[in-house]
Amino acid sequence: MRQRRLMNQINVVPYIDVMLVLLVIFMVTAPMMQTGNIDVPSAGPLAAPPSEAAIIDIDRNGKFALRQTAAAKPKPLSYTEFQGELKKLIADDRPILVAAHNSLPYQKVIDVLEAARELGAKKISLQTKSSASGT
């Protein structure tokens, strides 16, 4: 019987294959590990909104209300009523403020701004709170 000769080398090919697979896994998953948090800057002292500005209020549930002036009582609106009122405000060339609740998903605010843009709004802005006053 012939004796086997001992092999004194290590076959590293399987280890290289495993390392390449791990490298690919880390390269694919690393970009997914980043969170999407954004530090929104606070606004300094703010000027008062124009007195003729209409204010569109969006509550935390995404429901609309319209105030013809800052001191007026909000009038609840459905989305179709909101679009009709928006058309009237744009036709009158009145400035429009969008006041959204801070826990409202940002996409809802973008949808309102996009609807206004499609209707031809040129004087529309977002209402913010002043960091200087703490409110």
N, C-alpha and C positions, 0 to 999 in steps of 0.2 A: 504494500500500500504506500502510496506516495503521500508525504506530509505536505500540508498546506503551508505556504509561506505567509508569515504574518505581514499584514499591511501596516506600514508605519506612516500613512498619510491620511488626512481627514478630507472627506469629500465635502466641500463647502457649497456646492451648487444648490442643494435644498435650502440652506440657510440664506443664500442670496435671494432665492425666490420668495421666501417668507418676508425678508426685509423689504423687497420691492412691493409686495402686497400691502404691508403695513404703511409704507411711504405713500402709496396711492390713497389708502383710507384716510390718513391724516391730511393729505392735500385736499381731499374732497370735503371732509368734515370741518376743517379749520375755519373757512369763511362762514359756515353756518353757526359757529359758536359766538359770533359777535351779536350783541344785543342791539335793538333798534331805538334805544333811548336817545332823546334829543334834549339838550339843555336850551330851552327857549329863553332868550334874553328878556329881561324885564324892561318895561318902558319907563323912562324918566318922567318928569313932570309933563303932563299932557295939556294941550289946549282944549278948551271946551268945544264940543261938536257944534257945527253950525245950527242955529236955531230952527232953520227951515228943513233940517234933515229928518227923514223918516227912519224909524228904527225897526229892523226886523229882529225879533227875539226868537231864539230857538232854545227850548228848554232841554233838560237832560234826556228826555224821551224822544227828542227830535220833532216835537210839535211846534208849529209856527204861531206867532202872534205879531201883530203890526201896531206900532205906535206912530201916529202922524207927527207928533212932536215928542220931545224928551219928557215933558210933563204929562202927556196924555196917558190914559189908561190903555193897556194892551188889549187888542181885539183878536181873539183866537181865530185862526184860519185853517182850513184844510189845504192840502198841497195845491189843488186846482184853484181855490180862492186866492192862495198866495201868489200863484202865477199871474192871475188877473190883476191883482193889486200891484204887483211888480211892474206889469206892462203900463199901468196908469202912471206910476211914479216915474218911470223912464220917459214916458211921453211928456210929462210935465217938467222934465229935466231937473228933478229934485235930487239932492244928494241922499245917499242911502248908507246907513250904518248897519252892519250885521253884528248883533250881540248874541254870541253863543255861550251856553253854559260851559264851564271849564271841564266837565267830565264827558262832554259830548264827543263822539268819535270825529276826528278831523275830517274824515271823508264827507260827512254831512255838511260841514262848512264849505268845503270845496264844491259840493254839488250845488249849493245855493249860489256861490260866486259864479260857477259855470252857467247856471240858468240865467243869471242876470247878464252875463257877458253875451250869451246867445241872443238875448232880447235887445242888446245894444246899450247896456248901461255903461256910462263913462265916469260917473261920480259915485263909486261904491268903495267902502272901506270897512275894516274890522274894528270894532270897539274893543279897547283894552282897558285894563285897570292900571292906575298909576302906582308904581312901586314906592314913590316918595311919600304918598299918603298912607301906605300900608293897607289899602283896600283892594 
